[in-house]
Amino acid sequence: RLEAEVFPGNGFPFFAVEVRGLQRRLTLANLAVPWLVGRAKRRLVSRFRDAGVKASLCVGNYVTVPFGWAASSLGIPFFVHEQNAHAGLANRVAQRWATKTFVSFHDTRGLSDQVLTGNPVRAPFVEFNRQELRAEALTRYGLDSRVVTVGVYGGSLGAGAINEAVATMVAEWSGPSVQILHLVGSRNIDAVAEFAEKAGVARRTIGFEDRMELFFAASDLVIARAGGGVAEITATGTPSILVPGGFGSDGHQEANATALAEAGAAVVVQEQELATLAEIIGDLAADHEKRKTMVRAALAYARPGAAVTIAKKLMEAASD
């Protein structure tokens, strides 16, 4: 898993425990879950003692339950961080042991005793400045500074539906002048090549981008899923058209998208309504004042200093 490489690579010890979540259907596999949780809790208690842990944080995966249970049994301050507007099951269960719950959205559903911290973003987004990056970004992608740029990315899951809808749309485009910056994913670059040749608007298709701050700096508007990436959308103050994915079982992306739409920072388009993209993009591309209003709303929602805020609270708890 990624964390098994990232943490040791940055000088932090990595310790893994085996645990899995409940399946949302009747299955014999669920019978093993309580035993796995109990075993994981015992291993974590031993590890916490050996390491002299003073404070702890979990971010809502399966290990959160035994992790919080172990920390609580040792009197170690335990914090939960929820990235979505609707808390996942693990965080809802583990909050019983939590000193505080950190949330990314106002009035996150399913959690009590909330502290609004926002969702941590990577360093380039903490002090993001579109004006400083704009020229470099447009040059990188070969885009025209005089034309509205629509950035498109579907995330690591569920990019297919968005890619296909956008590819079809640009082949038939008859709206105002726009250019498309389409991050399709390395696996999908060949699949959309045929559509790119038929595009009725200028279109730059890329498979992978390791400097997403430049992608946002080039984009006047983005089309995206509504997962954890919305933190980067708000941190950059980018107007967005959000297409909630149905991943998971609690409607997390739907809740995230709704929260930003109610704040005035986004327009929500359901996957079955992707045929309306052209009209929505055309309206936003032609309405500069509307986009400016969405920029202000997104920035007002952003918490780019989330990582520092959370780290300070952990350090305070560890020193008490």
C-alpha positions as a Markdown table, in Angstrom:
| # | Residue | x | y | z |
|---|---|---|---|---|
| 1 | Arg | 0.0 | 0.0 | 0.0 |
| 2 | Leu | 1.1 | 3.6 | -0.6 |
| 3 | Glu | 1.5 | 4.5 | 3.1 |
| 4 | Ala | 3.9 | 1.6 | 3.5 |
| 5 | Glu | 6.3 | 3.4 | 1.1 |
| 6 | Val | 5.5 | 7.1 | 1.9 |
| 7 | Phe | 6.0 | 7.0 | 5.7 |
| 8 | Pro | 9.4 | 5.2 | 5.8 |
| 9 | Gly | 10.5 | 7.2 | 2.8 |
| 10 | Asn | 10.0 | 10.4 | 4.9 |
| 11 | Gly | 11.7 | 9.1 | 8.0 |
| 12 | Phe | 8.6 | 7.8 | 10.0 |
| 13 | Pro | 8.3 | 4.3 | 11.2 |
| 14 | Phe | 5.4 | 2.3 | 9.7 |
| 15 | Phe | 3.4 | -0.3 | 11.6 |
| 16 | Ala | 0.6 | -2.3 | 10.0 |
| 17 | Val | -2.3 | -4.3 | 11.6 |
| 18 | Glu | -4.8 | -6.5 | 9.9 |
| 19 | Val | -8.4 | -5.4 | 10.1 |
| 20 | Arg | -11.3 | -5.1 | 7.6 |
| 21 | Gly | -14.6 | -3.4 | 7.6 |
| 22 | Leu | -18.1 | -4.8 | 7.7 |
| 23 | Gln | -19.7 | -5.7 | 4.4 |
| 24 | Arg | -23.1 | -4.1 | 4.0 |
| 25 | Arg | -24.8 | -7.4 | 3.4 |
| 26 | Leu | -25.3 | -10.7 | 5.2 |
| 27 | Thr | -22.2 | -12.7 | 4.8 |
| 28 | Leu | -20.2 | -15.1 | 6.9 |
| 29 | Ala | -17.1 | -13.0 | 6.3 |
| 30 | Asn | -18.5 | -10.4 | 8.8 |
| 31 | Leu | -18.2 | -13.0 | 11.6 |
| 32 | Ala | -14.5 | -12.6 | 11.6 |
| 33 | Val | -14.5 | -8.8 | 11.9 |
| 34 | Pro | -15.0 | -8.6 | 15.8 |
| 35 | Trp | -12.1 | -11.0 | 16.3 |
| 36 | Leu | -9.9 | -9.0 | 13.9 |
| 37 | Val | -10.8 | -5.7 | 15.6 |
| 38 | Gly | -10.0 | -7.2 | 19.0 |
| 39 | Arg | -6.7 | -8.6 | 17.9 |
| 40 | Ala | -5.7 | -5.3 | 16.2 |
| 41 | Lys | -6.6 | -3.4 | 19.4 |
| 42 | Arg | -4.3 | -5.7 | 21.5 |
| 43 | Arg | -1.4 | -5.2 | 19.0 |
| 44 | Leu | -1.9 | -1.5 | 19.0 |
| 45 | Val | -2.0 | -1.2 | 22.8 |
| 46 | Ser | 1.4 | -3.0 | 22.9 |
| 47 | Arg | 2.8 | -0.8 | 20.1 |
| 48 | Phe | 1.5 | 2.4 | 21.8 |
| 49 | Arg | 3.2 | 1.5 | 25.1 |
| 50 | Asp | 6.5 | 0.6 | 23.4 |
| 51 | Ala | 6.5 | 3.8 | 21.4 |
| 52 | Gly | 5.5 | 6.1 | 24.3 |
| 53 | Val | 2.6 | 7.6 | 22.3 |
| 54 | Lys | 1.3 | 10.9 | 23.7 |
| 55 | Ala | -1.4 | 11.7 | 21.2 |
| 56 | Ser | -3.1 | 10.0 | 18.3 |
| 57 | Leu | -5.0 | 10.7 | 15.1 |
| 58 | Cys | -7.1 | 8.6 | 12.8 |
| 59 | Val | -8.6 | 9.7 | 9.5 |
| 60 | Gly | -11.5 | 7.3 | 9.0 |
| 61 | Asn | -10.4 | 3.9 | 7.6 |
| 62 | Tyr | -11.1 | 0.5 | 9.0 |
| 63 | Val | -8.3 | 0.7 | 11.5 |
| 64 | Thr | -9.9 | 3.7 | 13.2 |
| 65 | Val | -12.0 | 1.6 | 15.5 |
| 66 | Pro | -9.3 | -0.6 | 17.1 |
| 67 | Phe | -7.0 | 2.4 | 17.0 |
| 68 | Gly | -9.3 | 4.6 | 19.0 |
| 69 | Trp | -10.2 | 1.8 | 21.3 |
| 70 | Ala | -6.5 | 1.1 | 22.1 |
| 71 | Ala | -5.7 | 4.8 | 22.6 |
| 72 | Ser | -8.7 | 5.3 | 24.9 |
| 73 | Ser | -7.8 | 2.2 | 27.0 |
| 74 | Leu | -4.4 | 3.7 | 27.7 |
| 75 | Gly | -5.7 | 7.2 | 28.4 |
| 76 | Ile | -4.0 | 8.6 | 25.2 |
| 77 | Pro | -5.7 | 11.6 | 23.6 |
| 78 | Phe | -7.4 | 10.4 | 20.5 |
| 79 | Phe | -8.6 | 12.6 | 17.6 |
| 80 | Val | -10.6 | 11.7 | 14.5 |
| 81 | His | -10.4 | 13.6 | 11.3 |
| 82 | Glu | -13.3 | 13.4 | 8.8 |
| 83 | Gln | -12.8 | 14.5 | 5.2 |
| 84 | Asn | -16.4 | 14.4 | 4.0 |
| 85 | Ala | -19.6 | 16.3 | 4.8 |
| 86 | His | -21.2 | 13.0 | 5.9 |
| 87 | Ala | -19.0 | 11.0 | 8.3 |
| 88 | Gly | -18.1 | 7.4 | 7.4 |
| 89 | Leu | -19.1 | 4.5 | 9.6 |
| 90 | Ala | -15.6 | 4.0 | 11.2 |
| 91 | Asn | -15.5 | 7.6 | 12.4 |
| 92 | Arg | -19.1 | 7.5 | 13.6 |
| 93 | Val | -18.2 | 4.4 | 15.8 |
| 94 | Ala | -14.8 | 5.7 | 16.9 |
| 95 | Gln | -16.0 | 9.1 | 18.0 |
| 96 | Arg | -17.1 | 7.6 | 21.4 |
| 97 | Trp | -13.4 | 7.5 | 22.3 |
| 98 | Ala | -12.4 | 10.8 | 20.7 |
| 99 | Thr | -11.1 | 13.8 | 22.5 |
| 100 | Lys | -12.3 | 15.9 | 19.6 |
| 101 | Thr | -13.4 | 15.3 | 16.0 |
| 102 | Phe | -11.8 | 17.4 | 13.3 |
| 103 | Val | -14.1 | 18.1 | 10.3 |
| 104 | Ser | -13.6 | 19.5 | 6.8 |
| 105 | Phe | -17.2 | 20.8 | 6.3 |
| 106 | His | -19.5 | 22.9 | 8.4 |
| 107 | Asp | -22.0 | 20.8 | 10.3 |
| 108 | Thr | -20.7 | 17.5 | 9.2 |
| 109 | Arg | -23.4 | 14.8 | 9.6 |
| 110 | Gly | -22.9 | 12.0 | 12.0 |
| 111 | Leu | -20.3 | 13.5 | 14.4 |
| 112 | Ser | -20.6 | 15.5 | 17.6 |
| 113 | Asp | -18.1 | 17.8 | 19.4 |
| 114 | Gln | -16.7 | 19.0 | 16.1 |
| 115 | Val | -13.8 | 21.3 | 15.4 |
| 116 | Leu | -13.7 | 22.8 | 11.9 |
| 117 | Thr | -10.2 | 22.4 | 10.7 |
| 118 | Gly | -10.6 | 21.7 | 7.0 |
| 119 | Asn | -8.9 | 19.0 | 5.0 |
| 120 | Pro | -5.1 | 19.1 | 4.8 |
| 121 | Val | -3.8 | 19.9 | 1.3 |
| 122 | Arg | -0.3 | 19.5 | -0.2 |
| 123 | Ala | 2.2 | 22.2 | 0.3 |
| 124 | Pro | 1.8 | 23.9 | -3.2 |
| 125 | Phe | -1.9 | 24.6 | -2.3 |
| 126 | Val | -1.3 | 26.1 | 1.1 |
| 127 | Glu | -0.2 | 29.5 | -0.3 |
| 128 | Phe | -1.6 | 29.0 | -3.8 |
| 129 | Asn | -1.4 | 32.2 | -6.0 |
| 130 | Arg | -3.0 | 31.8 | -9.4 |
| 131 | Gln | -1.5 | 35.0 | -10.8 |
| 132 | Glu | 2.0 | 34.0 | -10.0 |
| 133 | Leu | 1.5 | 30.5 | -11.5 |
| 134 | Arg | -0.8 | 31.4 | -14.4 |
| 135 | Ala | 1.8 | 32.2 | -17.1 |
| 136 | Glu | 3.9 | 29.1 | -16.3 |
| 137 | Ala | 0.7 | 26.9 | -16.3 |
| 138 | Leu | -0.6 | 28.2 | -19.7 |
| 139 | Thr | 2.9 | 27.7 | -21.3 |
| 140 | Arg | 3.1 | 24.2 | -19.8 |
| 141 | Tyr | -0.1 | 23.2 | -21.5 |
| 142 | Gly | 0.1 | 25.4 | -24.6 |
| 143 | Leu | -3.1 | 27.3 | -23.8 |
| 144 | Asp | -4.4 | 30.7 | -24.9 |
| 145 | Ser | -4.5 | 33.3 | -22.1 |
| 146 | Arg | -7.4 | 35.0 | -23.9 |
| 147 | Val | -9.8 | 32.0 | -23.8 |
| 148 | Val | -11.7 | 30.5 | -20.8 |
| 149 | Thr | -10.0 | 27.3 | -19.8 |
| 150 | Val | -12.2 | 24.4 | -18.5 |
| 151 | Gly | -10.1 | 21.9 | -16.5 |
| 152 | Val | -11.5 | 18.3 | -16.4 |
| 153 | Tyr | -10.4 | 15.5 | -14.1 |
| 154 | Gly | -12.3 | 12.5 | -12.8 |
| 155 | Gly | -10.0 | 11.4 | -9.9 |
| 156 | Ser | -8.6 | 7.9 | -9.4 |
| 157 | Leu | -12.0 | 6.3 | -9.5 |
| 158 | Gly | -14.9 | 6.8 | -11.8 |
| 159 | Ala | -13.1 | 9.0 | -14.4 |
| 160 | Gly | -14.6 | 7.0 | -17.3 |
| 161 | Ala | -18.1 | 8.6 | -17.3 |
| 162 | Ile | -16.7 | 12.1 | -17.1 |
| 163 | Asn | -14.1 | 11.5 | -19.7 |
| 164 | Glu | -16.6 | 10.1 | -22.2 |
| 165 | Ala | -19.2 | 12.8 | -21.5 |
| 166 | Val | -16.6 | 15.6 | -22.1 |
| 167 | Ala | -15.1 | 13.9 | -25.1 |
| 168 | Thr | -18.5 | 13.7 | -26.7 |
| 169 | Met | -19.4 | 17.2 | -25.8 |
| 170 | Val | -16.3 | 18.9 | -27.3 |
| 171 | Ala | -16.8 | 17.0 | -30.5 |
| 172 | Glu | -20.2 | 18.7 | -30.9 |
| 173 | Trp | -19.4 | 22.0 | -29.2 |
| 174 | Ser | -21.3 | 25.1 | -30.4 |
| 175 | Gly | -21.1 | 27.3 | -27.4 |
| 176 | Pro | -18.9 | 30.3 | -26.5 |
| 177 | Ser | -15.1 | 30.2 | -27.0 |
| 178 | Val | -13.5 | 27.8 | -24.5 |
| 179 | Gln | -10.5 | 25.5 | -24.4 |
| 180 | Ile | -10.4 | 22.2 | -22.6 |
| 181 | Leu | -7.5 | 21.0 | -20.3 |
| 182 | His | -8.4 | 17.3 | -19.9 |
| 183 | Leu | -6.6 | 15.1 | -17.4 |
| 184 | Val | -7.8 | 11.7 | -18.4 |
| 185 | Gly | -5.5 | 9.3 | -16.5 |
| 186 | Ser | -2.7 | 7.4 | -18.1 |
| 187 | Arg | -4.8 | 4.3 | -18.7 |
| 188 | Asn | -7.4 | 6.3 | -20.6 |
| 189 | Ile | -5.3 | 8.4 | -22.9 |
| 190 | Asp | -5.8 | 6.1 | -25.9 |
| 191 | Ala | -9.5 | 5.7 | -25.3 |
| 192 | Val | -10.2 | 9.4 | -25.8 |
| 193 | Ala | -7.7 | 10.0 | -28.6 |
| 194 | Glu | -10.3 | 9.5 | -31.3 |
| 195 | Phe | -12.6 | 12.1 | -29.7 |
| 196 | Ala | -9.8 | 14.5 | -29.3 |
| 197 | Glu | -9.2 | 14.4 | -33.1 |
| 198 | Lys | -12.9 | 15.4 | -33.6 |
| 199 | Ala | -12.9 | 18.1 | -31.0 |
| 200 | Gly | -14.8 | 21.3 | -32.0 |
| 201 | Val | -12.8 | 23.3 | -29.5 |
| 202 | Ala | -9.1 | 23.6 | -28.5 |
| 203 | Arg | -8.3 | 20.6 | -26.3 |
| 204 | Arg | -5.2 | 19.6 | -24.4 |
| 205 | Thr | -5.3 | 16.0 | -23.2 |
| 206 | Ile | -2.8 | 14.8 | -20.6 |
| 207 | Gly | -2.5 | 11.4 | -19.0 |
| 208 | Phe | -0.9 | 12.4 | -15.7 |
| 209 | Glu | 0.1 | 15.6 | -13.8 |
| 210 | Asp | 2.4 | 15.6 | -10.8 |
| 211 | Arg | 2.0 | 19.4 | -10.4 |
| 212 | Met | -1.7 | 19.8 | -9.9 |
| 213 | Glu | -1.2 | 23.4 | -8.7 |
| 214 | Leu | -0.4 | 24.2 | -12.3 |
| 215 | Phe | -3.5 | 22.4 | -13.6 |
| 216 | Phe | -5.7 | 24.6 | -11.3 |
| 217 | Ala | -3.7 | 27.8 | -12.1 |
| 218 | Ala | -4.5 | 27.2 | -15.8 |
| 219 | Ser | -8.2 | 26.5 | -15.2 |
| 220 | Asp | -10.9 | 29.1 | -14.9 |
| 221 | Leu | -13.4 | 26.4 | -14.2 |
| 222 | Val | -13.1 | 22.7 | -13.3 |
| 223 | Ile | -15.3 | 19.6 | -13.8 |
| 224 | Ala | -14.5 | 17.0 | -11.1 |
| 225 | Arg | -15.7 | 14.4 | -8.7 |
| 226 | Ala | -16.6 | 15.5 | -5.2 |
| 227 | Gly | -14.3 | 13.5 | -3.0 |
| 228 | Gly | -11.3 | 14.6 | -1.0 |
| 229 | Gly | -10.1 | 16.7 | -4.0 |
| 230 | Val | -12.7 | 19.4 | -3.2 |
| 231 | Ala | -10.2 | 20.7 | -0.7 |
| 232 | Glu | -7.8 | 21.6 | -3.5 |
| 233 | Ile | -10.7 | 23.1 | -5.5 |
| 234 | Thr | -11.6 | 25.5 | -2.6 |
| 235 | Ala | -7.9 | 26.2 | -1.7 |
| 236 | Thr | -7.3 | 27.4 | -5.2 |
| 237 | Gly | -10.6 | 29.3 | -5.4 |
| 238 | Thr | -11.7 | 27.5 | -8.6 |
| 239 | Pro | -15.3 | 27.6 | -9.7 |
| 240 | Ser | -16.4 | 24.0 | -10.1 |
| 241 | Ile | -19.0 | 21.7 | -11.7 |
| 242 | Leu | -19.1 | 18.7 | -9.4 |
| 243 | Val | -20.3 | 15.2 | -10.5 |
| 244 | Pro | -20.8 | 13.1 | -7.3 |
| 245 | Gly | -19.6 | 9.6 | -7.6 |
| 246 | Gly | -21.6 | 6.8 | -6.0 |
| 247 | Phe | -18.5 | 5.2 | -4.4 |
| 248 | Gly | -19.1 | 3.8 | -0.9 |
| 249 | Ser | -22.5 | 3.5 | 0.7 |
| 250 | Asp | -23.2 | 6.7 | 2.6 |
| 251 | Gly | -23.4 | 9.3 | -0.2 |
| 252 | His | -20.3 | 11.1 | 0.8 |
| 253 | Gln | -19.6 | 12.7 | -2.5 |
| 254 | Glu | -23.3 | 13.8 | -2.8 |
| 255 | Ala | -23.0 | 15.5 | 0.6 |
| 256 | Asn | -19.7 | 17.2 | -0.3 |
| 257 | Ala | -21.1 | 18.5 | -3.6 |
| 258 | Thr | -24.3 | 19.8 | -2.0 |
| 259 | Ala | -22.3 | 21.6 | 0.7 |
| 260 | Leu | -20.2 | 23.5 | -1.9 |
| 261 | Ala | -23.2 | 24.2 | -4.0 |
| 262 | Glu | -25.2 | 25.7 | -1.1 |
| 263 | Ala | -22.1 | 27.9 | -0.3 |
| 264 | Gly | -22.3 | 29.2 | -3.9 |
| 265 | Ala | -18.9 | 27.7 | -4.9 |
| 266 | Ala | -20.1 | 24.9 | -7.2 |
| 267 | Val | -22.8 | 23.6 | -9.6 |
| 268 | Val | -23.8 | 20.0 | -9.1 |
| 269 | Val | -24.5 | 17.7 | -12.0 |
| 270 | Gln | -25.6 | 14.1 | -11.4 |
| 271 | Glu | -23.9 | 11.4 | -13.6 |
| 272 | Gln | -27.2 | 10.7 | -15.4 |
| 273 | Glu | -27.4 | 14.4 | -16.3 |
| 274 | Leu | -24.0 | 14.7 | -17.9 |
| 275 | Ala | -25.7 | 15.5 | -21.2 |
| 276 | Thr | -26.4 | 19.0 | -19.7 |
| 277 | Leu | -22.7 | 19.8 | -19.3 |
| 278 | Ala | -22.4 | 21.8 | -22.5 |
| 279 | Glu | -25.2 | 24.2 | -21.5 |
| 280 | Ile | -23.8 | 24.7 | -18.0 |
| 281 | Ile | -20.2 | 25.2 | -19.2 |
| 282 | Gly | -21.5 | 27.6 | -21.8 |
| 283 | Asp | -23.4 | 29.7 | -19.3 |
| 284 | Leu | -20.4 | 29.9 | -16.8 |
| 285 | Ala | -17.9 | 30.6 | -19.6 |
| 286 | Ala | -20.0 | 33.5 | -20.7 |
| 287 | Asp | -20.7 | 34.9 | -17.2 |
| 288 | His | -17.4 | 36.3 | -15.8 |
| 289 | Glu | -19.2 | 37.9 | -12.8 |
| 290 | Lys | -20.8 | 34.6 | -11.9 |
| 291 | Arg | -17.4 | 32.9 | -11.9 |
| 292 | Lys | -15.9 | 35.7 | -9.7 |
| 293 | Thr | -18.7 | 35.1 | -7.2 |
| 294 | Met | -17.9 | 31.4 | -7.2 |
| 295 | Val | -14.2 | 32.1 | -6.7 |
| 296 | Arg | -15.0 | 34.2 | -3.6 |
| 297 | Ala | -17.4 | 31.5 | -2.2 |
| 298 | Ala | -14.8 | 28.7 | -2.8 |
| 299 | Leu | -12.0 | 30.7 | -1.0 |
| 300 | Ala | -14.3 | 31.5 | 1.9 |
| 301 | Tyr | -14.9 | 27.8 | 2.3 |
| 302 | Ala | -11.2 | 26.9 | 2.1 |
| 303 | Arg | -9.0 | 26.0 | 5.1 |
| 304 | Pro | -5.6 | 25.7 | 3.5 |
| 305 | Gly | -3.9 | 25.7 | 6.9 |
| 306 | Ala | -5.7 | 22.6 | 8.0 |
| 307 | Ala | -2.5 | 20.4 | 8.5 |
| 308 | Val | -0.9 | 23.0 | 10.7 |
| 309 | Thr | -4.1 | 23.5 | 12.7 |
| 310 | Ile | -4.4 | 19.8 | 13.4 |
| 311 | Ala | -0.7 | 19.3 | 14.2 |
| 312 | Lys | -0.9 | 22.1 | 16.7 |
| 313 | Lys | -3.8 | 20.6 | 18.5 |
| 314 | Leu | -2.1 | 17.2 | 18.6 |
| 315 | Met | 1.0 | 18.8 | 20.1 |
| 316 | Glu | -1.0 | 20.6 | 22.7 |
| 317 | Ala | -2.7 | 17.4 | 23.7 |
| 318 | Ala | 0.6 | 15.6 | 23.8 |
| 319 | Ser | 2.1 | 18.2 | 26.1 |
| 320 | Asp | -0.8 | 18.3 | 28.6 |
